[in-house]
């Protein structure tokens, strides 16, 4: 699966989120509830993958980056497996979602995405930061991609 495929799927899921769960965005519901609803739409497209919200495990241990516990908003992966050598494709996509984020929130989430893409054993193929807005036409998705390692 390449980035263009993922972009098309995410667009469909965002459209569905705004169509069926606009209440969550319009009424300032916490991003965990929004991420959870969004992941339900994603699951329809990723039958051979696990789609998890706020997933906090790396095998049997807590998920950590640079020694600190981290849990992405949504991930598309294969549970219990990693990209230990940076060559496997067990961690496909990490998604961070924020409603009308500040510049600092955006920078922090992009740093988290970059770390999950670059650091072993995670080595996600792709990452996206979704900046939700009350107006669906103002949504921005900032994409990241793993370099120099196979992801398709």
KEBA-247636 format. One record per residue (C-alpha): residue number from 1; residue in one letter; x, y, z. Coordinates in Angstrom, 2 decimals, decimal comma. Layout:
BEGIN
<atom><num>NUM</num><residu>A</residu><east>X</east><north>Y</north><up>Z</up></atom>
...
end
This chain:
BEGIN
<atom><num>1</num><residu>X</residu><east>0,00</east><north>0,00</north><up>0,00</up></atom>
<atom><num>2</num><residu>X</residu><east>1,45</east><north>3,36</north><up>-0,99</up></atom>
<atom><num>3</num><residu>X</residu><east>0,88</east><north>6,87</north><up>0,27</up></atom>
<atom><num>4</num><residu>X</residu><east>-1,63</east><north>7,72</north><up>-2,48</up></atom>
<atom><num>5</num><residu>X</residu><east>-3,75</east><north>4,70</north><up>-1,52</up></atom>
<atom><num>6</num><residu>X</residu><east>-3,63</east><north>5,79</north><up>2,12</up></atom>
<atom><num>7</num><residu>X</residu><east>-4,57</east><north>9,38</north><up>1,23</up></atom>
<atom><num>8</num><residu>X</residu><east>-7,65</east><north>8,21</north><up>-0,66</up></atom>
<atom><num>9</num><residu>X</residu><east>-8,74</east><north>5,95</north><up>2,22</up></atom>
<atom><num>10</num><residu>X</residu><east>-8,18</east><north>8,67</north><up>4,83</up></atom>
<atom><num>11</num><residu>X</residu><east>-10,18</east><north>11,16</north><up>2,77</up></atom>
<atom><num>12</num><residu>X</residu><east>-13,12</east><north>8,73</north><up>2,65</up></atom>
<atom><num>13</num><residu>X</residu><east>-12,87</east><north>8,13</north><up>6,40</up></atom>
<atom><num>14</num><residu>X</residu><east>-12,68</east><north>11,85</north><up>7,18</up></atom>
<atom><num>15</num><residu>X</residu><east>-15,73</east><north>12,44</north><up>4,99</up></atom>
<atom><num>16</num><residu>X</residu><east>-17,58</east><north>9,70</north><up>6,87</up></atom>
<atom><num>17</num><residu>X</residu><east>-16,48</east><north>11,08</north><up>10,25</up></atom>
<atom><num>18</num><residu>X</residu><east>-17,87</east><north>14,51</north><up>9,35</up></atom>
<atom><num>19</num><residu>X</residu><east>-21,02</east><north>13,00</north><up>7,90</up></atom>
<atom><num>20</num><residu>X</residu><east>-21,86</east><north>10,62</north><up>10,76</up></atom>
<atom><num>21</num><residu>X</residu><east>-20,01</east><north>12,01</north><up>13,79</up></atom>
<atom><num>22</num><residu>X</residu><east>-19,98</east><north>15,77</north><up>13,25</up></atom>
<atom><num>23</num><residu>X</residu><east>-21,40</east><north>16,16</north><up>16,76</up></atom>
<atom><num>24</num><residu>X</residu><east>-18,02</east><north>15,12</north><up>18,21</up></atom>
<atom><num>25</num><residu>X</residu><east>-16,22</east><north>17,91</north><up>16,39</up></atom>
<atom><num>26</num><residu>X</residu><east>-18,90</east><north>20,58</north><up>16,71</up></atom>
<atom><num>27</num><residu>X</residu><east>-19,24</east><north>20,08</north><up>20,48</up></atom>
<atom><num>28</num><residu>X</residu><east>-15,55</east><north>20,01</north><up>21,36</up></atom>
<atom><num>29</num><residu>X</residu><east>-15,54</east><north>16,35</north><up>22,44</up></atom>
<atom><num>30</num><residu>X</residu><east>-12,11</east><north>15,04</north><up>23,50</up></atom>
<atom><num>31</num><residu>X</residu><east>-9,81</east><north>13,91</north><up>20,70</up></atom>
<atom><num>32</num><residu>X</residu><east>-9,74</east><north>10,34</north><up>22,06</up></atom>
<atom><num>33</num><residu>X</residu><east>-13,44</east><north>9,99</north><up>21,27</up></atom>
<atom><num>34</num><residu>X</residu><east>-12,86</east><north>11,42</north><up>17,80</up></atom>
<atom><num>35</num><residu>X</residu><east>-9,89</east><north>9,11</north><up>17,21</up></atom>
<atom><num>36</num><residu>X</residu><east>-11,94</east><north>6,14</north><up>18,31</up></atom>
<atom><num>37</num><residu>X</residu><east>-14,79</east><north>6,98</north><up>15,92</up></atom>
<atom><num>38</num><residu>X</residu><east>-12,29</east><north>7,61</north><up>13,10</up></atom>
<atom><num>39</num><residu>X</residu><east>-10,59</east><north>4,25</north><up>13,67</up></atom>
<atom><num>40</num><residu>X</residu><east>-13,94</east><north>2,48</north><up>13,20</up></atom>
<atom><num>41</num><residu>X</residu><east>-14,15</east><north>3,86</north><up>9,67</up></atom>
<atom><num>42</num><residu>X</residu><east>-10,53</east><north>2,90</north><up>8,95</up></atom>
<atom><num>43</num><residu>X</residu><east>-11,10</east><north>-0,74</north><up>9,94</up></atom>
<atom><num>44</num><residu>X</residu><east>-13,30</east><north>-1,29</north><up>6,89</up></atom>
<atom><num>45</num><residu>X</residu><east>-10,32</east><north>-0,72</north><up>4,59</up></atom>
<atom><num>46</num><residu>X</residu><east>-7,58</east><north>-2,59</north><up>6,46</up></atom>
<atom><num>47</num><residu>X</residu><east>-8,82</east><north>-6,17</north><up>6,77</up></atom>
<atom><num>48</num><residu>X</residu><east>-5,34</east><north>-7,67</north><up>7,03</up></atom>
<atom><num>49</num><residu>X</residu><east>-4,12</east><north>-5,10</north><up>9,53</up></atom>
<atom><num>50</num><residu>X</residu><east>-4,96</east><north>-4,18</north><up>13,12</up></atom>
<atom><num>51</num><residu>X</residu><east>-6,32</east><north>-0,65</north><up>13,61</up></atom>
<atom><num>52</num><residu>X</residu><east>-5,88</east><north>0,48</north><up>17,20</up></atom>
<atom><num>53</num><residu>X</residu><east>-6,58</east><north>3,67</north><up>19,12</up></atom>
<atom><num>54</num><residu>X</residu><east>-4,27</east><north>4,84</north><up>21,93</up></atom>
<atom><num>55</num><residu>X</residu><east>-2,28</east><north>1,59</north><up>21,66</up></atom>
<atom><num>56</num><residu>X</residu><east>0,33</east><north>1,57</north><up>24,41</up></atom>
<atom><num>57</num><residu>X</residu><east>2,19</east><north>-1,72</north><up>23,95</up></atom>
<atom><num>58</num><residu>X</residu><east>5,37</east><north>-2,77</north><up>22,22</up></atom>
<atom><num>59</num><residu>X</residu><east>5,03</east><north>-6,52</north><up>22,48</up></atom>
<atom><num>60</num><residu>X</residu><east>4,61</east><north>-7,11</north><up>26,21</up></atom>
<atom><num>61</num><residu>X</residu><east>6,26</east><north>-3,84</north><up>27,24</up></atom>
<atom><num>62</num><residu>X</residu><east>4,96</east><north>-0,27</north><up>27,31</up></atom>
<atom><num>63</num><residu>X</residu><east>5,47</east><north>1,61</north><up>24,02</up></atom>
<atom><num>64</num><residu>X</residu><east>8,37</east><north>4,05</north><up>24,54</up></atom>
<atom><num>65</num><residu>X</residu><east>10,23</east><north>6,62</north><up>22,49</up></atom>
<atom><num>66</num><residu>X</residu><east>13,47</east><north>8,01</north><up>23,84</up></atom>
<atom><num>67</num><residu>X</residu><east>12,70</east><north>6,38</north><up>27,18</up></atom>
<atom><num>68</num><residu>X</residu><east>9,28</east><north>8,03</north><up>27,57</up></atom>
<atom><num>69</num><residu>X</residu><east>5,94</east><north>6,22</north><up>27,36</up></atom>
<atom><num>70</num><residu>X</residu><east>4,07</east><north>7,23</north><up>24,21</up></atom>
<atom><num>71</num><residu>X</residu><east>0,80</east><north>6,13</north><up>22,68</up></atom>
<atom><num>72</num><residu>X</residu><east>-0,22</east><north>7,25</north><up>19,24</up></atom>
<atom><num>73</num><residu>X</residu><east>-3,80</east><north>8,36</north><up>18,60</up></atom>
<atom><num>74</num><residu>X</residu><east>-4,35</east><north>5,68</north><up>15,92</up></atom>
<atom><num>75</num><residu>X</residu><east>-2,04</east><north>3,11</north><up>14,40</up></atom>
<atom><num>76</num><residu>X</residu><east>-2,40</east><north>0,61</north><up>11,59</up></atom>
<atom><num>77</num><residu>X</residu><east>-0,06</east><north>-2,28</north><up>12,33</up></atom>
<atom><num>78</num><residu>X</residu><east>0,25</east><north>-5,97</north><up>13,05</up></atom>
<atom><num>79</num><residu>X</residu><east>-0,04</east><north>-6,52</north><up>16,79</up></atom>
<atom><num>80</num><residu>X</residu><east>2,96</east><north>-8,10</north><up>18,46</up></atom>
<atom><num>81</num><residu>X</residu><east>5,28</east><north>-7,47</north><up>15,51</up></atom>
<atom><num>82</num><residu>X</residu><east>7,69</east><north>-4,65</north><up>14,78</up></atom>
<atom><num>83</num><residu>X</residu><east>10,10</east><north>-3,53</north><up>12,10</up></atom>
<atom><num>84</num><residu>X</residu><east>13,12</east><north>-4,58</north><up>14,14</up></atom>
<atom><num>85</num><residu>X</residu><east>15,54</east><north>-4,24</north><up>11,24</up></atom>
<atom><num>86</num><residu>X</residu><east>13,68</east><north>-1,53</north><up>9,36</up></atom>
<atom><num>87</num><residu>X</residu><east>12,93</east><north>-3,91</north><up>6,51</up></atom>
<atom><num>88</num><residu>X</residu><east>9,66</east><north>-5,53</north><up>7,58</up></atom>
<atom><num>89</num><residu>X</residu><east>6,26</east><north>-3,99</north><up>6,95</up></atom>
<atom><num>90</num><residu>X</residu><east>4,48</east><north>-4,63</north><up>10,24</up></atom>
<atom><num>91</num><residu>X</residu><east>3,88</east><north>-1,01</north><up>11,18</up></atom>
<atom><num>92</num><residu>X</residu><east>2,11</east><north>0,74</north><up>8,33</up></atom>
<atom><num>93</num><residu>X</residu><east>0,71</east><north>4,07</north><up>9,53</up></atom>
<atom><num>94</num><residu>X</residu><east>0,75</east><north>6,25</north><up>12,63</up></atom>
<atom><num>95</num><residu>X</residu><east>-1,94</east><north>8,92</north><up>12,89</up></atom>
<atom><num>96</num><residu>X</residu><east>-2,05</east><north>11,90</north><up>15,23</up></atom>
<atom><num>97</num><residu>X</residu><east>-5,27</east><north>13,92</north><up>15,35</up></atom>
<atom><num>98</num><residu>X</residu><east>-5,81</east><north>17,37</north><up>16,84</up></atom>
<atom><num>99</num><residu>X</residu><east>-8,78</east><north>19,72</north><up>16,76</up></atom>
<atom><num>100</num><residu>X</residu><east>-7,72</east><north>23,23</north><up>15,78</up></atom>
<atom><num>101</num><residu>X</residu><east>-4,17</east><north>22,69</north><up>17,08</up></atom>
<atom><num>102</num><residu>X</residu><east>-1,76</east><north>25,35</north><up>18,22</up></atom>
<atom><num>103</num><residu>X</residu><east>1,59</east><north>25,54</north><up>16,44</up></atom>
<atom><num>104</num><residu>X</residu><east>3,26</east><north>23,95</north><up>19,49</up></atom>
<atom><num>105</num><residu>X</residu><east>0,78</east><north>21,01</north><up>19,51</up></atom>
<atom><num>106</num><residu>X</residu><east>1,36</east><north>20,47</north><up>15,81</up></atom>
<atom><num>107</num><residu>X</residu><east>5,15</east><north>20,52</north><up>16,20</up></atom>
<atom><num>108</num><residu>X</residu><east>5,01</east><north>18,06</north><up>19,11</up></atom>
<atom><num>109</num><residu>X</residu><east>2,80</east><north>15,62</north><up>17,22</up></atom>
<atom><num>110</num><residu>X</residu><east>4,96</east><north>15,86</north><up>14,08</up></atom>
<atom><num>111</num><residu>X</residu><east>8,05</east><north>15,14</north><up>16,20</up></atom>
<atom><num>112</num><residu>X</residu><east>6,27</east><north>12,09</north><up>17,65</up></atom>
<atom><num>113</num><residu>X</residu><east>5,32</east><north>10,87</north><up>14,16</up></atom>
<atom><num>114</num><residu>X</residu><east>8,87</east><north>11,39</north><up>12,87</up></atom>
<atom><num>115</num><residu>X</residu><east>10,30</east><north>9,45</north><up>15,81</up></atom>
<atom><num>116</num><residu>X</residu><east>7,92</east><north>6,50</north><up>15,30</up></atom>
<atom><num>117</num><residu>X</residu><east>8,92</east><north>6,45</north><up>11,61</up></atom>
<atom><num>118</num><residu>X</residu><east>12,67</east><north>6,73</north><up>12,15</up></atom>
<atom><num>119</num><residu>X</residu><east>13,28</east><north>4,79</north><up>15,36</up></atom>
<atom><num>120</num><residu>X</residu><east>13,68</east><north>1,05</north><up>15,55</up></atom>
<atom><num>121</num><residu>X</residu><east>11,95</east><north>-1,16</north><up>16,41</up></atom>
<atom><num>122</num><residu>X</residu><east>8,89</east><north>0,78</north><up>15,25</up></atom>
<atom><num>123</num><residu>X</residu><east>9,94</east><north>2,16</north><up>11,87</up></atom>
<atom><num>124</num><residu>X</residu><east>6,44</east><north>2,98</north><up>10,63</up></atom>
<atom><num>125</num><residu>X</residu><east>6,16</east><north>3,34</north><up>6,86</up></atom>
<atom><num>126</num><residu>X</residu><east>3,95</east><north>6,43</north><up>6,96</up></atom>
<atom><num>127</num><residu>X</residu><east>2,65</east><north>9,01</north><up>9,37</up></atom>
<atom><num>128</num><residu>X</residu><east>0,01</east><north>11,68</north><up>9,12</up></atom>
<atom><num>129</num><residu>X</residu><east>-0,98</east><north>14,57</north><up>11,33</up></atom>
<atom><num>130</num><residu>X</residu><east>-4,65</east><north>15,46</north><up>10,84</up></atom>
<atom><num>131</num><residu>X</residu><east>-5,60</east><north>19,02</north><up>11,77</up></atom>
<atom><num>132</num><residu>X</residu><east>-9,34</east><north>18,87</north><up>12,27</up></atom>
<atom><num>133</num><residu>X</residu><east>-11,39</east><north>22,02</north><up>11,93</up></atom>
<atom><num>134</num><residu>X</residu><east>-15,07</east><north>22,65</north><up>12,50</up></atom>
<atom><num>135</num><residu>X</residu><east>-15,32</east><north>23,35</north><up>8,77</up></atom>
<atom><num>136</num><residu>X</residu><east>-14,41</east><north>20,11</north><up>6,94</up></atom>
<atom><num>137</num><residu>X</residu><east>-13,04</east><north>22,08</north><up>3,98</up></atom>
<atom><num>138</num><residu>X</residu><east>-10,31</east><north>23,53</north><up>6,21</up></atom>
<atom><num>139</num><residu>X</residu><east>-8,84</east><north>20,20</north><up>7,33</up></atom>
<atom><num>140</num><residu>X</residu><east>-5,13</east><north>19,79</north><up>6,66</up></atom>
<atom><num>141</num><residu>X</residu><east>-3,22</east><north>16,50</north><up>6,60</up></atom>
<atom><num>142</num><residu>X</residu><east>0,56</east><north>16,66</north><up>6,98</up></atom>
<atom><num>143</num><residu>X</residu><east>2,17</east><north>13,46</north><up>5,68</up></atom>
<atom><num>144</num><residu>X</residu><east>5,48</east><north>11,86</north><up>6,55</up></atom>
<atom><num>145</num><residu>X</residu><east>7,13</east><north>8,86</north><up>4,89</up></atom>
<atom><num>146</num><residu>X</residu><east>9,94</east><north>6,51</north><up>5,82</up></atom>
<atom><num>147</num><residu>X</residu><east>12,98</east><north>7,14</north><up>3,62</up></atom>
<atom><num>148</num><residu>X</residu><east>15,38</east><north>4,66</north><up>2,06</up></atom>
<atom><num>149</num><residu>X</residu><east>13,50</east><north>1,59</north><up>3,32</up></atom>
<atom><num>150</num><residu>X</residu><east>10,93</east><north>-0,47</north><up>1,47</up></atom>
<atom><num>151</num><residu>X</residu><east>7,29</east><north>0,18</north><up>2,37</up></atom>
<atom><num>152</num><residu>X</residu><east>5,30</east><north>-1,30</north><up>-0,49</up></atom>
end
